[in-house]
Amino acid sequence: MKKNIGNSLALYPTPLVVVGAMVNGKPNWLLVGHLGIMGHDHVMVSLAAAHYTNQGIKESKKLSINIVDEEMLEKADRSGCVSGSKEDKSTLFDYVMDDSGVPMITHAPVTMVCSVEDIYETKGFENFICTIDATYADESVLNETEKIDYHVLKPVLFEMPTYEYLKTGDVIGKCMSFGKEKKA
């Protein structure tokens, strides 16, 4: 029998990312574990309304989503430990600027540059509805068809109830293969 545990969010783990945005003329970085897919070319980034990064995103209507791997985890974690309003985080990562003026972490294996289409507010949160303008991937994480190879790219996963970082696991099968009717 299942037990009702309230309105607990049970969709974790999710890939851990660092969001980059220009704030007051400098790159600012923020560790983010609340994001979601909204179709093939849209994502949602949910940030507590009080975050310093939000003001830059609202001004420029642009942000980067940098996927965190184990190599960059220590700095990524640091980006979530302190506010950009109290500490200059512009030098935390080596970065380059996208053609549209969005800071991207050089060592992130994958970065999506996004334009904000809308902001949906919920209690204490600003949810940025974004179009993916461009995705930059290190060649080392691409397969022979130029798609991201998640056997190579091992994004760190974030699990909310315990606030733990997890490794990606083993492949258990191909999507849409378990339910197919077997032919005699």
Backbone hydrogen bonds, N-H to C=O, Kabsch-Sander energy under -0.5 kcal/mol:
donor,donor_aa,acceptor,acceptor_aa,energy
5,I,3,K,-0.6
10,A,8,S,-0.6
14,T,158,F,-2.0
16,L,156,V,-2.9
17,V,32,V,-2.1
18,V,66,N,-2.3
19,V,30,L,-3.1
20,G,64,S,-2.1
21,A,28,N,-1.9
23,V,21,A,-0.5
23,V,26,K,-3.3
26,K,23,V,-1.5
28,N,21,A,-2.5
30,L,19,V,-2.0
32,V,17,V,-3.2
35,L,33,G,-0.7
36,G,44,M,-2.3
38,M,42,H,-2.7
43,V,130,C,-2.1
44,M,36,G,-2.5
45,V,128,F,-2.2
46,S,34,H,-2.7
46,S,44,M,-0.5
47,L,45,V,-0.6
47,L,126,E,-2.6
49,A,124,G,-2.7
51,H,48,A,-1.9
54,N,51,H,-0.7
55,Q,52,Y,-0.9
56,G,52,Y,-0.7
56,G,53,T,-0.5
57,I,53,T,-2.0
58,K,54,N,-2.8
59,E,55,Q,-1.8
60,S,56,G,-2.6
61,K,57,I,-2.6
63,L,114,C,-1.8
64,S,20,G,-2.5
65,I,112,M,-2.8
66,N,18,V,-2.5
66,N,64,S,-0.6
67,I,65,I,-0.6
67,I,110,V,-2.6
68,V,16,L,-2.4
70,E,154,K,-0.5
72,M,69,D,-0.9
73,L,70,E,-1.1
76,A,72,M,-2.4
77,D,73,L,-3.1
78,R,74,E,-1.9
79,S,75,K,-1.9
80,G,76,A,-0.6
80,G,77,D,-1.2
81,C,77,D,-0.6
81,C,78,R,-1.3
82,V,78,R,-0.8
86,K,83,S,-1.5
87,E,83,S,-1.8
89,K,87,E,-0.7
92,L,89,K,-1.4
96,V,104,M,-2.2
98,D,102,V,-2.9
101,G,98,D,-2.4
104,M,96,V,-3.0
106,T,94,D,-2.3
108,A,105,I,-1.1
111,T,136,Y,-2.8
112,M,65,I,-2.6
113,V,134,A,-3.0
114,C,63,L,-3.1
114,C,112,M,-0.5
115,S,131,T,-2.1
116,V,61,K,-2.5
117,E,115,S,-0.5
117,E,129,I,-3.2
118,D,129,I,-1.5
120,Y,127,N,-2.8
121,E,119,I,-0.6
122,T,125,F,-2.0
125,F,122,T,-2.4
126,E,47,L,-3.1
127,N,120,Y,-2.1
127,N,125,F,-0.5
128,F,45,V,-3.2
128,F,126,E,-0.7
129,I,118,D,-2.8
129,I,127,N,-0.7
130,C,43,V,-3.3
130,C,128,F,-0.6
131,T,115,S,-2.6
132,I,41,D,-2.5
133,D,113,V,-2.6
133,D,131,T,-0.7
134,A,113,V,-1.6
136,Y,111,T,-3.5
138,D,109,P,-2.9
141,V,138,D,-2.2
142,L,139,E,-1.5
143,N,147,K,-2.9
146,E,143,N,-2.0
149,D,141,V,-3.4
150,Y,148,I,-0.8
152,V,149,D,-1.5
153,L,149,D,-3.0
154,K,152,V,-0.5
156,V,68,V,-2.8
157,L,166,L,-2.8
158,F,14,T,-3.4
159,E,164,E,-2.4
160,M,158,F,-0.5
163,Y,159,E,-0.9
163,Y,160,M,-0.7
164,E,159,E,-1.4
166,L,157,L,-2.6
177,S,174,K,-1.2
